Amino acid sequence: MVNEIVNDIPDKLDAIDVHIIEALRKDGRAAFAQIAEQLKVSPGMIRQRYNRLVDLGYLKVVAATNPLMMGKRTMALIGIRTDGRKMLQVAEYLTKFDEVVYVVFVSGGYDIMVEVFCKDHEDLLNFMTEKLAKVDGVRETESFIYLKIAKEIYF
């Protein structure tokens, strides 16, 4: 599997880097010693490689919370059509809302897609009517409430 991934990565990464990334994707708390043992290299080498991967921006260390455990029971994807001249300003404004966790420009029927986490349906309704609908440049929205998450990965 590592060889398949190596073929699709930038020249700055080698098989050891890819193995470190994959090991940490599977378990972000994997010990350097454990990874080193798998690769038959020293833990110090893994530590150096890890630091290099972070410094170069290949790895980003964050704590991923479980929205359900954090009291966010309603999650939705919202498609937004904007006044084309205001699309960038709309997206910038959306990033300021606490409920919004993801903003992306898209092609097709929408200009922007946002992912939101809300406490409940009432909180989502309040977000849609009291915040999103009042953003200058938003013309139309369509919301898709998540019923169940079948797969969630952090690439």
C-alpha positions in Angstrom: 0.0 0.0 0.0 2.8 2.4 0.8 4.2 1.9 -2.7 0.8 2.9 -4.3 0.8 6.1 -2.2 4.4 7.0 -2.9 3.6 7.2 -6.7 1.0 9.9 -6.0 3.0 12.2 -3.7 5.3 15.2 -4.2 9.0 14.6 -4.7 9.8 15.9 -1.2 8.3 12.8 0.4 9.7 9.3 0.4 8.3 6.0 1.6 9.4 6.6 5.2 7.5 10.0 5.2 4.4 8.3 3.7 4.5 5.6 6.3 4.7 8.1 9.1 1.8 10.1 7.7 -0.3 6.9 7.3 0.5 5.6 10.8 -0.5 8.9 12.3 -3.7 9.1 10.2 -4.7 5.7 11.6 -3.7 6.7 15.2 -2.7 10.2 15.9 -1.2 9.1 19.2 1.1 6.4 17.7 4.4 6.5 19.4 7.5 7.4 17.4 9.2 4.2 18.8 6.3 2.1 17.5 6.6 3.7 14.0 10.4 3.3 14.1 10.1 -0.3 15.0 7.8 -0.9 12.0 10.3 0.8 9.7 13.4 -0.7 11.4 14.9 2.8 12.0 15.6 4.9 15.1 12.9 6.8 17.0 15.1 9.9 16.6 14.8 9.6 12.8 11.0 9.4 13.1 11.0 12.5 15.4 13.1 14.4 12.9 11.0 13.3 9.9 7.8 14.2 11.9 9.1 17.7 12.7 10.1 18.2 9.1 6.6 17.1 7.9 5.0 19.6 10.3 7.4 22.4 9.3 6.8 21.8 5.6 3.0 21.8 6.1 2.3 18.1 5.2 1.1 17.4 8.8 -1.1 19.6 10.9 -1.6 18.7 14.5 -5.1 19.3 15.8 -7.5 17.9 18.3 -10.6 16.6 16.4 -13.6 16.8 18.6 -16.7 14.7 18.4 -19.6 17.1 17.6 -22.2 14.9 19.2 -20.2 14.8 22.5 -19.8 18.6 22.3 -23.6 19.0 22.2 -23.9 19.6 18.5 -26.7 17.2 17.5 -27.7 18.7 14.2 -25.2 18.9 11.3 -26.0 20.1 7.8 -24.4 20.9 4.5 -25.8 24.1 3.0 -25.6 25.0 -0.7 -25.5 28.8 -1.2 -26.1 30.8 -4.4 -24.6 34.3 -4.2 -24.6 37.5 -6.1 -21.5 36.6 -8.2 -19.8 39.9 -7.5 -20.1 39.3 -3.8 -19.1 35.6 -3.7 -15.7 36.2 -2.0 -17.1 38.6 0.5 -19.9 36.2 1.4 -17.5 33.3 2.0 -15.2 35.5 4.1 -18.2 36.6 6.2 -19.4 33.0 6.6 -16.1 32.0 8.2 -16.8 34.2 11.1 -19.9 32.2 12.3 -19.2 29.7 15.1 -21.6 27.2 13.6 -19.7 27.1 10.3 -16.9 24.5 10.2 -16.2 24.3 6.5 -16.5 26.7 3.6 -15.7 25.8 0.0 -16.2 27.4 -3.4 -17.8 24.9 -5.8 -18.9 24.6 -9.4 -22.4 23.6 -10.4 -25.7 24.6 -8.9 -24.2 26.4 -6.0 -21.4 28.9 -5.5 -20.5 28.0 -2.0 -21.0 25.0 0.2 -20.8 25.3 4.0 -20.9 22.6 6.7 -22.5 23.7 10.0 -22.8 22.1 13.4 -25.7 23.3 15.5 -27.2 22.2 18.9 -30.5 21.1 17.5 -33.0 21.8 14.7 -34.1 25.1 16.4 -30.5 26.3 16.5 -30.1 25.4 12.8 -33.3 27.3 12.0 -32.0 30.3 13.9 -28.7 30.1 12.0 -30.5 29.9 8.7 -32.9 32.8 9.3 -31.1 35.1 11.7 -27.5 34.8 10.4 -27.2 33.2 7.0 -30.2 34.8 5.3 -29.0 38.3 6.5 -25.6 38.0 4.8 -25.4 40.6 2.1 -24.9 38.8 -1.2 -26.7 35.5 -0.3 -29.5 34.9 -2.9 -30.6 31.4 -2.1 -29.8 28.5 0.1 -30.6 24.8 0.3 -29.9 22.8 3.4 -29.2 19.1 3.7 -29.4 17.8 7.3 -27.1 14.9 8.1 -29.1 11.8 9.1 -26.2 9.6 9.8 -22.4 9.8 9.0 -21.4 6.5 7.3 -17.7 7.4 6.9 -15.5 10.2 8.3 -11.8 10.5 7.7 -9.3 13.3 8.1 -7.1 13.4 5.1 
